[in-house]
Amino acid sequence: MVRLKDIAARAGVTVMTVSKVMHDAPDVSAATKARIRALAEEMGYMPNAMARGLRSRKTRLLGVVISTVTNPIFGRVLLALEEQAHAHGYDLLLAHSLNDPAREEHALRRMLSRHVDGLFLSPVYRLQPTAPIYEELRRRNVKTVLLGHRAPFCESFLAVETADFEASRQLTLHLLELGHRRIAYFAGPVISPSNRERLEGYRTALREAGIEPDDRLIFNAGATIEEGEQAAAQLAQEALRPTALMAVNDLVAIGAAHFLLRQGWQIPRDISIAGFGNVLLAEHFRVPLTTVRQPKMRLGKAAFDLLHQCLKGEPAQSLRLPAEVLVRQSTAPPPPESPS
């Protein structure tokens, strides 16, 4: 193992000078830094991160706790976080909560035991107004940025979130402008603040158009393709047939579309369908899906910037980023009304 004194001997300088170079001290010339760093790389020197952390009380580790990496929304968020972490000399430690509060707490305690410098956290939402592990993070003053909307148990933390209410309102307006008046909504679990915002955006746009929302057109549809199929099967049995369908996310919309296509419905001739999120599958589905593009890379970068500000002791504020409606082939004007 190459040590600082080995580099110092080859470079003809003191060990202190080499140490200053490795810590980018300002009182060493740029030419000396470049020469010693090049020599260290040539000799295969690897800094001892653990020892450096003990000296500086900084591990250069950032924890990331999300529901699951298979959730397509998190793929690009994680990519942005990793790119920014790499650029600033941090490593990421990843854990999954699987939307289970007990597993979330276990993952967070593992992060604390590794002395991470800060946390990115997609909360597991619960009905209780407080959560012990979040209270502990607050007491310990662990620098934390939420990847998603705040709820009562985590409202004191910084957050980066999408403006879901306005995005859902704009998507509903798109369908209304096409001429739809009977628009079904496949809702996600209301325990999630983002799901509630999307449902309220739909309702608000209808009321603004002079249409009172019909609870018979609102279905509990979960969050997955399979749950979207089940909700579509229920919708197909209802007498009040909608001309358009909005879903809480793209996976639910795609599940619904799969079922309806198998039943002989044509999209968008018989029914328009719109999702939310713009996951990769949405663009490449059999009928490319109209959806809301969440700014996933920007969300990740904004989250890193917020946490980095906190770690430097700078003031920081939560952010809500706008989302954009993407119109594709799955939405069109409604079919003409059949004569009575």
QUIKASUL-V319770 format. One line per field, one symbol per residue. phi: phi as a letter, one per 40 degrees, with the letter a starting at -180 (. if undefined). psi: psi as a letter, one per 30 degrees, with the letter a starting at -180 (. if undefined). burial: + if it has 9 or more other C-alpha atoms within 8 Angstrom, else -. Layout:
phi: ???
psi: ???
burial: ???
//
This chain:
phi: .cbdcccccccgbccdccccccbfcccbccccdccccccccccgcbccccccccccgbcfbbcbbbcaccccccdcccdccccccccbgbbbbbabcffbdccdccccccccccfccabbbccccacccbadccccdcccfccbbcciccbdcbccccabacccdccccccccdcccchcbbbcbcccdcccdccccccccccccccccgbcdbcccbbcbgabdcccccccccdccccccccaabbcaccccccccdcccccgcbbbccacbbbahfcdcccbcdbdccabccccccccccccdcccccccgccabcbbbcbbcbcbccbadccccccc
psi: kklefeeeeefhlleeeeeeefghkfgkleeeeeeeeeeeeefhkjkjeeeeeeefgkfgkkkkjlekffjfefefeeeeeeeeeefggllkjklkfghjeeeeeeeeeeeefghkflkkkjkjklfkflkeeeeeeeefhkjkkkialllefgfflklklkieeeeeeeeeeeeeffgkfjjlkjllkffkeeeeeeeeeeeeeeefggkkkjffgkkjgbfleeeeeeeeeeeffkejjlflkklfleeeeeeeeeeeefggkkkgeekkkkakehlefefglejkkkakjkieeeeeeeeeeeeeeefgglklklkkkllkkjkaffkllllkkkk.
burial: -+-+--+++----++-+++++------+----+--++-++----+------+++---++++++++++++--+++++++++++-+++---++++-+++++---+++-++--+----+++++++-+-----+---++-+----+++++++++--++--+++++++++-+++++++-++-+-+-++++++++-+++++++++++++++++---------+++++++++-+++++++-+------++++++++++++++++++++---+++++++++++++++--++-+--+++++++++++++++++-++-+++---------+++-+--+++++++------
//
